[in-house]
């Protein structure tokens, strides 16, 4: 059995494919966490590149490049992969930011835990909502969407055609603005009840000066927050599911603008 001949254009084409696939996988929330060793992430990227390369080989350059040209091309492919992953990361950032707001308002400002995904200290409620968002991400098979997006990106945006001077950057800024609005929508029901709870305690403090409102506010705010979080958990999951379902259209829009 004769081994296939690996030519220079074939090797360079695989490196181009690996740069785009690896950068996408590097920022996918499931694979970008610090709990996954870098060696495993590199192995997953190489494995996916080997699987996708025969499918997208016709869209890869067939000629050889100089060292400067191939480095520039790899840099462009890496930027494209990072942009695609960043669009999905914005949904998780919205969920975690809303959790931070809830934690601070309910009295958990000092209750931080170590987040192995981002390798930093975050609020307790932020960690909970971040993990819930990852579970929804996997349950809805959104990670499969990334694999389809990788294959489709080579057809819609062949290597070397990246152009950031178009409408891609404003589109990403609009999605980031939408994610900020989403985080406020996720936290609005709980914040409204906490404000009402604090207003009620303020009125009680005026009516009953002997009442220790400061000590009473902690268990009351925590209890109200957990009750409302439990009642609105279905709404939280529905809103995130809707955002995940919009990722396919956002990917296509991004590819058309680049």
Secondary structure, DSSP 4 states (H G I P E B T S, - for coil): -PPPP--HHHHHHHHHHHHHHHHHHHHSTTTSSTTS-HHHHHHHHHHHHHHHHHHHGGGS--S---HHHHHHHHHHHHHHHHHHHHHHHHHHHHHHHHHHHHHHHHT-TT-EEEETTTTEEEEHHHHHHHHHHHHHHHHTTHHHHHHHHHHHHHHHS-TT---TTSSHHHHHHHHHHHHHHHHHHHHHHHHHHHHHHHHHHHHHHHH-TTS-HHHHHHHHHHHHHHHHHHHTHHHHHHHHHHHHHTHHHHHHHHHHH-
